[in-house]
């Protein structure tokens, strides 16, 4: 399996709550509507909690400002992702998703990359 990891920073004109609500209630159904044509196996949103604990974690490590969340999308393989993304329907779906992302994501400051997971500790261990 291949995974796309997308660290999301909201547009500065939105609150974290507004961004996360739009992402969950508007963008997620849009992704779901294109999942078959894009061959997406799984889509998960991880929303950052507004808690002082996050600030303490970042301060203790001298890290940069945190993200508003992380999106993860899985495909069976790089070839499957490439094939889905190269069809006219896949290109149109990708363009629609990108246009929607511009409504709530600071794309220039939201890194994304393709990755492969390597489980180190099994659940329940």
C-alpha positions in Angstrom: 0.0 0.0 0.0 1.1 3.5 -0.7 -0.1 6.4 1.4 -0.3 10.2 0.7 0.4 12.2 3.9 -0.9 15.8 3.8 -0.1 18.1 6.7 -2.8 20.7 6.6 -2.4 24.3 7.7 -5.6 26.4 7.4 -5.9 29.6 5.5 -5.2 32.5 7.9 -8.7 34.0 7.4 -10.2 30.9 9.0 -10.3 29.8 12.6 -9.1 26.2 13.3 -12.8 25.3 14.0 -14.0 26.8 10.7 -11.3 25.0 8.8 -11.8 21.6 10.5 -15.6 21.8 10.1 -15.3 22.6 6.4 -12.8 19.9 5.9 -14.9 17.3 7.7 -18.4 18.3 6.5 -17.8 19.6 3.0 -14.4 18.3 1.7 -14.6 14.8 3.1 -17.9 14.0 1.3 -16.3 15.4 -1.9 -13.3 13.1 -1.5 -15.7 10.2 -0.9 -17.6 11.0 -4.1 -14.4 10.7 -6.1 -12.9 7.7 -4.2 -13.9 5.1 -6.8 -12.6 6.9 -9.8 -9.4 7.9 -8.0 -9.0 4.3 -6.6 -8.7 5.6 -3.0 -8.7 2.7 -0.6 -8.9 4.7 2.6 -9.2 8.3 3.6 -8.6 9.5 7.2 -8.6 13.0 8.6 -6.7 13.7 11.9 -7.8 17.0 13.5 -5.4 18.7 15.9 -6.9 19.3 19.3 -6.9 22.8 20.8 -5.2 22.0 24.1 -2.4 23.5 26.1 -0.7 20.1 26.0 0.1 20.6 22.3 1.8 23.9 23.0 3.8 22.2 25.8 4.9 19.4 23.5 6.0 21.8 20.8 7.8 24.2 23.2 9.7 21.3 24.8 11.1 20.3 21.4 11.6 23.8 19.9 9.4 22.7 17.0 7.6 24.8 14.5 4.0 25.8 14.7 1.8 22.8 14.6 -0.6 21.7 11.8 -4.4 22.0 11.9 -4.5 18.3 11.0 -3.3 15.6 8.7 -5.0 13.8 5.8 -4.0 10.3 4.8 -5.1 8.6 1.6 -4.2 5.0 0.6 -3.8 3.3 -2.7 -2.9 -0.3 -3.5 0.3 0.8 -5.4 2.0 3.7 -7.1 1.0 2.3 -10.4 -2.7 2.3 -9.2 -2.4 5.9 -8.1 -0.8 6.9 -11.4 -3.4 5.0 -13.5 -6.3 6.6 -11.6 -4.8 10.0 -11.8 -4.2 9.9 -15.6 -7.7 9.2 -16.8 -10.0 12.1 -17.9 -12.3 11.3 -15.0 -9.3 11.1 -12.5 -7.9 14.4 -13.8 -11.2 16.1 -13.4 -11.7 14.7 -9.9 -8.2 15.8 -8.9 -8.8 19.3 -10.2 -12.1 19.6 -8.3 -10.5 18.4 -5.1 -7.6 20.9 -5.5 -10.0 23.8 -6.2 -12.0 22.9 -3.0 -8.8 22.6 -1.0 -8.0 26.2 -1.9 -11.1 27.3 0.1 -9.7 26.2 3.5 -6.0 25.1 3.2 -2.9 27.3 3.0 -1.5 25.1 0.2 1.9 26.8 0.1 2.5 25.9 3.7 0.9 22.5 3.8 3.5 19.8 2.8 2.4 16.5 1.3 4.3 13.4 0.2 3.9 9.8 -0.8 5.0 7.2 1.7 5.0 3.5 2.7 4.1 2.5 6.2 6.3 0.2 8.3 4.5 -1.0 11.4 6.9 -1.2 14.4 4.6 -2.2 17.2 1.5 -4.2 16.6 -1.7 -3.1 18.2 -2.3 -4.7 21.6 1.5 -5.4 22.1 
